[in-house]
């Protein structure tokens, strides 16, 4: 399978750029490189974990051939200190249930007998080669799939610790994930068309989701099923209205993969997930929403996972204000959550951004094993501050 993917991406390179090895040496443009770095700290005095952090960096190199096609490579990675029970969003959550089965294939959540206790984690997030030309872009290597890359949704003021899709979760209770990242940074081949009249389509193929990332870890956490032969398809639309200057963005994606768990072979089948989202940007701010639904890979009906997030951002001079909500339900887990947050943020120059706000989380669990009560409600609220340094 991997040999086939390698052959495919080089075939796309040949047709997409129509270049020869001689093209590289005839062009005097040289190789262009770029590097980036970011550090963020999250302070949450009212939460389980009062201090979380992330350190990330990236490197890219590209070369433009005589025919206009660009070839290159990109690398990125970092170190995270996330909530110790929820690294990479996965983990055991809620009241312990010794009878709980394996985690959901997409959600990665379970209610096992004990919580995880993870420390700082270092990961290689991306490492791929690409060619981008008149016929589109092809990538091969460790990378996000097109469903995650094309994601559009709510404009959160927090870069790392929003209510939905958080990389850092001080409460350990975040359940909402709408960014449709099924496979994490595993080896894959992807192809995306050129953007024509604001529309772009893409497809990704991942033979095996065996690499864990900082934001999404499909192999870590409790009793995780194996994900193989994953295929993703996504569509992205972006348009600016010429008279008003309003920017419209929207995306939709679908993915499926084989899910299996050795200890319970009959428990899993194909995991199917679909998502949609969009945003509208005005001169005074933006609003957006996204929704995701997955069967979580379980063969038994009534084990679905779904999540919804929405947000409004308004700008007053140098100050951004925001209202954010996120809801999620994991039927196999027996959990449902509602979260609301209000926030303020300001950038100081190009390299420093500070965001802060108050958030309220309400999570309800059902179906606990005796002697626990049949249901439990977990409510928390408090202040969260995020400081980001970037270059």
C-alpha positions, 0 to 999 in steps of 0.5 A: 500500500505504501509503495502504491502511494509513493508511486501515485504522488510521484505520478501526480508530480510528473503531471502537475508540474511537467518538470524534469531534473534539469529544470531545477538546475537551470533556474537561478531562483535558488531554494527559499526557506522559512521558519516559525516558532510559537510558545503559549501558556494557559493559566486557569486558576479555577480548573484542575490544571492551573498551568498548561503550555505548548512550544512549537516550531516549523521549517519549510523549504521550496524551489520554483521550477521553470514551468512555475510548479513549486516543490518543497518539504515542510516539517513541524513539531513541538512539546505540549503539557496538556491536561494529564488525563486528556493528552491529544484530546483522548482519555478516560473521562467521567466517573470510573466504569469498570464495565466500560468497553473500548474508546470511540474510534473518532472521539477517543473517549472512554470511561475506564477504571482509572484516569491517565496521568500523562506528562509533557509530550514531544511529537513530530507533527508534519514531515512531508514533501509536496508539489504545487502546480497548475494541476493542483497540489500533491503531498506525501508524508506525515500530515493532516488529512484534507478533512482537517486541513479544509476545516472552517468554523467558529472564530475563537479568540483562543488559539490553543484553548478554545471550547471546541477542538482545544489543544490545551484543556485545563478543565479536562472536560472538553468533549466538542471536536468538530475539526474532523481529524480522524487520522492525526499526523500519520503517513498519507498521500493527499491531492487538492485541486487548484482553487477555481472560482473560490472552490477547491476539492481534495482527497487523502488516503491513510493506510494506517493511523499509527502516529500520535500528534499533539492535538490529535492522538489516534493511537494514545489513550485507553483501549483505542481501536486500530484505524486502517485504510482511511479515505477522506474527501473534502470541499472548500469554498471561499468568496469575497463579495466585491461590493461589501467586502464580506468574506464567506468561507465554507467546508464539508468533508466525509471520511471512512476507515476500517476500525478494529479492536483485537480484544473485541473483534465484533465491537467495531466495523467501519468508522464513518464521519461527516462534517460541515462548517462555515464563517462570515467575516465583516469589517467589524468581526466574524461569526461562524459555526461547525458540526460533526457527526460520527458513528465512532466505528462501533458496529452497534447502533446508538453509539454515535458521537456528535459535536457543534460549535459556534462563535461570534467575534467583534472588534473594537479598535485593538480589542477583540471580544467573543462569545463562544458555545460548544455542545457534544454528545458521545452515546457510547460514553453516556455523556453530554456536555454544554459549554459557554464562554465570553472572552477578550483578546488583544495583540501587542505588535505582531508577536504577542497575543493575550486572550482571557475570559470566563467559561462555564462547563456542564457535563452529564453522565449516565449509565454508571455501573453500580454502586455509583448513582445512575447519573452524575452531573459535573459543573465547573466555571472559571477564568482562563488566560492564554498568552501566545508568543510567535515569530 
